[in-house]
Amino acid sequence: MRGIGVLLRRPGCPSLASVSSLSSRRLWFSSTRSTLCPHQTQQQQGEGVLKGSKKRQAEDKWKLPDSPCRTRFAPSPTGYLHLGSLRTALFNYLLAKATGGQFILRIEDTDQTRLVHDAEQRLFEDLRWAGLSWDEGPNVQGPYGPYRQSERLSLYDEHANQLIREGKAYRCFCSPEDLERHKQAAHESGESTAYPGTCRNVSLEESDDRASRGEKYAVRFKSSEKPIIIEDILYTRYRKREPEEDFIIRKRDGFPTYHFANIVDDRAMKITHVIRGAEWLISTPKHVELYNAFGWEPPKFAHVGLLVDKERQKLSKRHQGVDMSWYKDNQIPPEALLNFAVLLGWSQKSGEPDFMTLQDMTDRFSFKFSKGDIVVSFDKLPYLHEKHFEHLIRQEPPNLPRLQSYLINPIRDMITAVEDARAGTPKGALEETTVHNIPLPSLASPVPQIQESPAAAQDYILHALRTAKSIKPDLELFLSQNRYAFWTIPPAVVSQNFDETPSLQHAKLDGEEASPSVAMRFIVEQLSDIVSSKGEEGSPEEKKTEVEEWTAEKIKPIVDATVKAVSVSDPETGEPIKGAGGYKFLRWALLAGDHGPGLVSVMELLGRKETMKRLITAYKVALEKENKEEKDAKSGSGTTDALATGLGLALFDLF
């Protein structure tokens, strides 16, 4: 900004360099200190006070007002909401909410030639999607409407005429062609291309007469002959090097310019603070001159850094992540986007986490903005995306619309796609078919909860999400890594995984050698006693009791005691494998050996019936393999009797 203006020191604050003699410096330091430490020299004490004073001044500058602030977001419907304009809206929203004030939405549609027909409607939709609601504005109204500038033309005419009558503005009858010829000639001769003031001295009587006869005109403001100083929260004080030319405040088509309508509306709507991009700093002297001409106090200004890419070029439509549609298409929740946007040029207190909800942003908000351009890097967005997914999943009470939109419905749609593919793929082609990174032969039918009803499926998917160790934004990866939370396991897959886990064949039960089937039978018997089941014949009350009692809290003590009784050894060295061997058997039986959440949580998710079915299937697989190895025809034909004898007919009838 130093090429276009001057940043000024506050008056009454002389620099240390301006104090010439050592004694004068000591006097200067003495005048700024409050107490003296006997272990420091006067100069050291003064320097400490100076540093502390600067820190306090900075903190005071960042501090929000104690009174409610009225802020506004005033986009032009000549394009769609983008990352930069969303950030501007967010900063103004946060200031209003943090101080108990109001956030106003105003549509600045005075440039009628550039309007995009659906931009205004898209703007409303995108702001609502982002969660930024306005207290006053189109479709909401309020005490200072209307909130479209095209509906406020009489107000601008009234104020423009006031300036004309007071001699602070004048009608300019110069045609666009005349103005262009002047600019071209001035440029060729190396002179200023600013408006030469052709109509500045036209008398009010002549001006009124020409206007009454229908001669077209614009209205120009009589700018100050010297550059004025403006106040800014970030830049403190700013002054352009050159004075403003007599700029237009009302165009020949009768519409006001941005600069004029902006200040008239901000005054009429009682706006107290304006946070906007630093590109508007150069225009602010125009605005302040207009405020001064009317005798109005300007709002407080804060001009925040421009968003640029890594090459320090202004972000444009060609950049990924600029348009709101990119975030919607990539299933990035609005809370994550707002969290990402708020960190672009704003700093919170040291030690505060980057993850923030909208309420966190409101609670922590201050004027601690960064000066200069803000280089936008999307490296942090995946982290924030994941953190907001985790927050959404754990949030109580659940935000069901958001969960459905971003997690539950996409997962349910993928499950449906897998099932459609299974139904439509010939048996001979199943072996080579993969859908959503899941090989179709690795799946049996979906778990009963998914098939029961849409409501039951929704509850189950949410439970599965809460059971998972972590949730990455890649839901396809989540589904493939947790496939056996959503589908039952084919016995062939259980058998294959048994062969791929040789330590299962080197088990001990209470320190004694035990076959895999004996270890599995012990596990089944112990866990089957957690809750007695009536199966399908149970009354609704009995079924409800079973579900309510099949909880991690109820399961864990019995699981812990059971798995500790089982150990496994390394098949090559014979050394015991560290940890409870029973967990090896449980992971094989419940998830076909897949990595995943804690097994107690998995059991709670699957429910008693599905858990016991999987355990018994694993037991059968182990016993059948042992029978095959022994090649004992009699034992083989007696498998069913052995199962019944080992576990009891009633248990197998249930599952």
Secondary structure, DSSP 4 states (H G I P E B T S, - for coil): -TTTEEE-PPTT---GGG--SHHHHHHHHHHH-S---TTS-HHHHHHHHHHHHHHHHHHHHHSPPSSPPEEEE---TTS--BHHHHHHHHHHHHHHHHTT-EEEE-B----GGG--TTHHHHHHHHHHHHT---SBSTTT--TT---BGGG-HHHHHHHHHHHHHTTSEEEE---HHHHHHHHHHHHHTT---S---TTTT--HHHHHHHHHTT---EEEE---SSPPEEEETTTEEEEESSPPP--EEE-TTSPBPHHHHHHHHHHHTT--EEEEEGGGGGGHHHHHHHHHHHTPPPPEEEEEPPEE-TTSPBP-TTSTT-BHHHHHHTT--HHHHHHHHHTSSB---TT--S---HHHHHHH--S-BPPS-EE--GGGHHHHHHHHHHHHHH-SS--HHHHIIIIIHHHHHHHHHHHHHHHHS-GGGGGG-EETTEEGGG--SBPHHHHH-HHHHHHHHHHHHHHSS---S-HHHHHHHTHHHHB---HHHHHHHHHT-GGGGSEEETTEEE-HHHHHHHHHHHHHTSS---GGGS-HHHHHHHHHH-SHHHHHHHHHHHHHTEEEB-TTT-PBPSS-HHHHHHHHHHHTT---S-HHHHHHHHHHHHHHHHHHHHHHHHHHHHHHHHT-HHHHHTHHHHHHHHH-HHHHHH-
